[in-house]
């Protein structure tokens, strides 16, 4: 009997939540095959089988939080059956390309018949609303009992196995099944494009569904993109905090215990800005100007050792609010980025948050922080610094104000700013000079 304990899935996290088991008790498995999907603080991680053998017991159900180091799975060490499974797998993979193509087509056709995918999104568009709290819910005459959801992906286990066999990344697939479920034919389309098995049968419109196309959008006015927050689970019951919110709670408690915060507040006059100015790019550029004027705020501080490190590069941690909690991904080397590069970086960050695909290394080691709560409401705030950083700047809701100009009055657009700094590492004068440099840059027309 072998015991597999939950390993540390990233940066010393004390626990992780079970999202989905890919195996069940009694299954014969081989080493490195997917075993379970676990949600850490910021992402869903697939944990492979550590051994070959038979699974005798699973410790925990989807939704359970497992401590790092606790037993997750029990294995029978007998590998005879596992070896046979592995040999069968190798044999099937040695088929000729023509035979493989034929088997793929047959397999997909069989799955399409067996699974409840009788209607496409287009066919469901004209049907009545099913009356759920989230709006129109696509429905069929059949019940999709086998569909599971990992992150934002809805897929039946058999279709997921097909994707693994064809080495198709589910993030590249556009779902056409009811309720946003991935169909076997969706997997086939991506596979055909990536391997050119049936090149001439793929139409340009099909290609556009799979290959991300550049889009022209108006510059966003916010950093934190608001999501629809589902309040349907309000039931007056105590619920365990899990996933991203669990990590957020720990980080906030750590910040409260370790930081001595003080906040300065002021407004920047942005009436000279051109129409459609990218606010995110301007805020990050102003942060860079502030760091160059007063490097003391682009730094880390170790309260235990009473040591400080001023940092030459500027990596901005950008707070993004989501329905699952707060994410703070890092935009690296902002001192070297122009407005277009900042926008490209923001688009990448938003997509990674949406798909929960942010690499762990991109969620740490920022040197200064930026937030924009003004997309929702509020003029000023006291934003929270995440150690070891010593400063965070937040922008509030844009507003129109009457200002005196040459003996008269004009209405100018203003952006409120709140700068919180760790007073153990930064003096009031340093913070004020930093904020003055930020405002001076924001006041410019371009």
Secondary structure, 3 states (H helix, E strand, C coil): CEEEECCCCCCCCCEEEEEEECCCCCCEECCCCEEEEEECCCCEEEEECCCCEEEEEECCCCCCEEECCCEEEEEECCCHHHHHHHHHHHHHHCCCHHHHHHHHHHHHHHHHHHCCCCCCHHHHCCCCCCCECCECCCCCCCCCCCEEEECCEEEEHHHHHHHHHCCCCHHHCCCCCHHHECCHHHHHHHHHHHHCCCHHHCCHHHHHHHCCCCCCCCCCCCCCCCCCCCCCCCCCCCCCCCHHHHHHHHHHHHHHHHCCEEEEEEEEECCCCCCCCCHHHHHHHHHHHHHHHCHHHCEEEECCCCEEEECCCCCEEEEEEECCEEEEEEECCHHHCCHHHHHHHHHHHHHHHHHCCCCHHHHCCCCEEEEEHHHCCCCCCCCCCCCCECEEEEECCCEEEEEEECCEEEEEEEEEEEEEEECCCCCHHHHHHHHHHHHHHHCCCC
